[in-house]
Structure formats: structure tokens, C-alpha cells
Amino acid sequence: MDFTEDQIERYSRHILLQEVGVEGQEKIANGKVLIIGAGGLGAPVALYLAAAGVGTIGIVDGDIVDLSNLQRQIIHFTADVNKPKVFSAQEKIHLINPDVKVNVYKEYLTAANAFDIIKEYDFVVDGTDNFPVKFLINDACVFAEKPFSHGGILRFEGQTMTYVPGSACYRCLFNSPPPPNAVPTCSQAGVLGAIAGMLGTIQAAEVLKYLTGVGELLTNRLLVFNAKTMDFRKITTKKNEICPICGKHPVITELVDYEQASCELKSKN
């Protein structure tokens, strides 16, 4: 594609990177990324991908902006309270970069619509705050052979991993959703707002690395951090031969909607 002079100036800091250059920026511009959840994680992911010039960004969220969201969901402003999150996010993306095409899905991801929504995208970002949808995203992406970034936050902690076909999936590490109410929610336990930004920008970086082919993705590795101590560690994982969906003898053969529960990631303190 031919970049305009304005676009060359806009993306000049990417183009200056030897590993990215014009070719890499073209790959970003041709990229199609789906963000599921326009909340604490989806907000920074959307902002950074828009700024980077990702050509098409899809946003899935059936919720409206609540005043309590503004402490961490930085894509939404005070004037956006009671507005659907997908439209609020769409407006901010276009303000940052009018070249980006934004597809909005004012609905929640379910077993019934997951395949139809993800099929047009190159990469999926899990920006949700509950276990059932995280497992649904994993299963849909494994079945559809779509790479995705998992992310979870609670209190002062965050965790993320990247899946590509053939690598360890989310179920390889966490076999199934915990029972409802077994893990406290963000509204019950709280979350430091900046944690969402820390993890969301890592997820955005994974997307850009995937699109450009630069660097090593967080595949077969779970990155965990605690902001109170600023300790980061990577847990090496591998594809689980007895994984119920991607193992040698899979028992999961279709998508399932599990009972909803908000926020995951049990504190390790």
C-alpha cells in the first residue's frame, strides 16, 4: 500500500525501527484485530492499536459505561457514563486515528455468535473480566485456529499469555472454569486501576509483534506480575497432551456458555 505523507509522519517512529520499517507498518495497516471487552484491558489495547495504525479493529461489548469504570477504563470519559461502551470506544479510536476502521458489536460473546464474530479477524484479544467468557474465547479460537492474547487482573496482580495454533492453550493451564463465587470479583476485591494499563499495553505489544513477525510471543509462557513489589516472572508451559480441547483425545467438541461470574485471577498473596 502507498502511505500518504501524513501517514509516513504519523508512523515514522515505527518506520525508523529496523525490525519494522515500511513493510512492517504495512502489515499493521492490513491487520484485523478483535478486542473482546471494552473495559480495563480492552481500553489500553484499543488505544495503542489505533495509534499504531491497525487497519481494522473490532470491539465486542454489550455493557454501558458506569461511573465506577472510569478509574481504570481510560478509553471512556465522564461524559460517556450510560453510553454503550462500544460506541464510546469507537469515538476515541477515531479521534486518535481516523484511518482505522472500527467494527462494533453491541452484544456479549456467546457460544451462538462467537464463530461468526471472530472469523474475519487475524488476532483476538481477551479483555474480559470473567472466567466463562475467557474459556469461551479460548475454545472458539482453538476450534477456528485463531491466535489470541489472554489477560486477567485482580487487586495488584496481572497475568497474560499468547496462544497460536499448536502452542499451549488456556485450558492446557486451567482445565475448566472455577465454580461460581469461588473467586472474588473486582467489585468485591478491588483492582488498582493502573494494573489494567500495565497488562493491556503488554497485550497490545503482543498483537503488534504478531502482525509484524517481530520478536518472541508469550507462547508456552505465562507472564505474571505483582505491582506491589514490581516482581515479574514467566512460568514455562507446554501443550498438555490431556487438554480437554487441544490434547490427543479431546472431549470438548462444541462451544458452551458457562454460568457467568465476574473477574478472575486469584490473588497469590
N, C-alpha and C positions, 0 to 999 in steps of 0.2 A: 504494500500500500504506500501511497505517497503522503507523507506528513506535510502539513502546511507550516509556514514559518512560525506561526504561533504555537503549533503543537511541538515543533522541534525545540522551541524555547521552554515550553511547559515541562517537557520530559527531558530536558538537557542533562539533569543530574543522573538520570538513568542511562542516557546515551553515552555519557562520559565513562561509565563503568565498562571496563574492557570485557567483562563477562556478560554484559547485557547488550550494550550498543544499540544500533538501529534495529537490527534483526530481533533482538530480544524484546524491544519495545513494540515491534510489530506483533510478536507473539502475544504480548499482553493485550494489545488493542484488539486482537482477534479472539481473545479468551471470553468464555461464557462461564460465569460463576454464580452458583445458587447459594444464598445465605438463608438458613432456616432459623428464624428467630431474630427480631429487630430490637433486641434488648441489650443487656450489658456487654455481651460478647459480640453480637451482630453489629452493634453500633460502631465500634472502632474498626472492625473488619470492613464494613461498608465504606466508611470514610477513607480509609487508606487505599482500598482497592479503587475507589472512584478517583482519588488523587493520582494513583499510579496509571490510570488510563485503561483499566479493564473495559473492554468494549461493551459487554452486556452483563448486567448484574440483576439477578432475580432475588426477590425478598419475599419470604413466606412468614406471615404472622397474622393471626386473627384477632389480636388484642388491641386495645386502645391505650394511649399514653396516660399513665397515672402519675400524680404528683410524687409519689414515693419512688418512681422510676428515675427521676431526674438526678439523683445522687450519683448514678453510675452510667446511665444510658445516654451518653453525651450527644447522640445524634438528634435527640429530642429537646426542645426548649420549653420554657414555661408556657408560652402561648400555644403550645401543642397539646396541652392537657385535654383529654377527652377526644383527641383526634386519633383515627386509626394509625397504628404505628407504621404500617407500610407506606402510607401517603406522607407522613411526616418524614420518614427516611428518604423517600423518593425526592421530596423537595430539597433536602440538604445535599443529596448527591448531585442534583442538577445545579445547585448553587456552586458546588465545588468544581464540577466539571460537566458542562453542558453537552460534551461529546458522548457521554456514557448513556447507553440505552438501559432503562430500568423497567423490568417486568415486575409487577406487584401481584401478589396472591393473598388477598384478604381472607385468609382461611387458615385453619390449623392443618398440619401434615397428618394424614391418617393412612391406614392401610389401603383405603379405597382410592386415594388420589396421589400417593407417593410416586408411583412409577410414571404417571403422566406428567407430573411436575418436574422430576429430575432428569427426564430423558433427553432434554435439549441442552444440558449443561456439561461442561468439561470437568468441573470440580464442584464438590458440595462442602459447605461449611456448616458444622453443627454449632449453632449459637443458642441452643435451647437450654432450659433450666429444669428439665425433669427426665428421670430415667426412662419412662416408657417411650418417649419420642427419640431419645438417644439410641435405644435398641432398634426402633423402627428405622431410623436413618441408616444405622449400620446394616441392617438386614436388606433394606432396599438397595443400598449401594453395592453390597456384596452380590446380590442377585443380578443387578444391572451392570456390574463391573465398572462402577464409578469410583474414582478416588475421593476421599473426604478427610476433613480435619475434625477430630473430636476435641471438645473443650468443656471443662467443668470448673466451677468456682464455688467456694463457700468460706465464710469467715475471712481468713487471711491467706487461704491456700488456693492453688490452681493446678490443673493437670491437663495435658494435651498429648495427642498422638496423631499421626497421619497414616491413613490406610491407602494402599494402592493394591490392585488385584494381585494376589499371590503373597502379600505380606500378612502379618498378624492383624486380625480384625478386632473390633471392640469386644466381641464375645469370646475371643481367644483369651482375653484377660479377665473379663467379667461375664460369667456364663449367662446370667439372666437378671432381670430387674429385682431389686430387693422388695420385700413385702411393703405395701403401703404404710406410711408413717414410721417405717423403720429407720429412716434417715431424716434429720431435721431439715426444714426448708430454709431458704434465705430469709423469708419473713419471720421465721421462728428463731433462727440462729444469727442472722445478720451477715453482711458481707462488706468488706472495705471497698469503697467504690473504685479506687484506682486499680484494684486487682483485676477488674474486668478489662481495663485498658491494657494492663501488662500482658494478659493472656490473649486478648483479641488481636493485639499487634503481632504476637508470635504466630497466631493462626493466619493473619494476612500475609506475613512473610512466607509461610509455607505455601500459600496459594501462588505467590509471585515466583517462588523457586520452582514450583511445579510447572507453571506456564512457560517459564524461560529455560528450564532444564539446568538451572544454576544451583550448585551446592548439593548437600545431602539432606533429604527429607527425614522427618521424625518417624520413619517406618521402623517397625520392630523395636521401637523405643518409646517409653512413656516418660515424658518430661513432667516433673513435679516440683513445685516451689512453694516456699513459705515466706511471705513478705515480712513477717515479724523479725525473722533472722536473716532474710535475703539469701537463704540457702536454696540452691537449685541442684537437682540431681536427676540423672537419667537412669531409668530401670530398663535393662535389656530384656526384650521379649522375643518370642518366636511364634510362628504359626503353630497352633495347637491341633495335633492330629485328631483329638476327640472333640474339637469345637463342634457345637451342635448345628452350625450353619456352613462353615467352610472346611470342616475336617474330612477325614476319609469316608466317614459314614454319617452324613448329615441327617438330622431328624427334623430340622425346620425346612419346610418346603414352600411356605407361603407367608405373607405378611400378616401380623397380628397386632391389634390395638390392645395394649395392656392398660390396666387401671392407672389413671393419672395420679402423679404426685409431684410436687414442685421441688426443684433444685436437688442436686445430688452431692457427690464428693464428701464422704465422711471425714471429719477432722482427724488428723493423726496426732494431735496433742495429747 
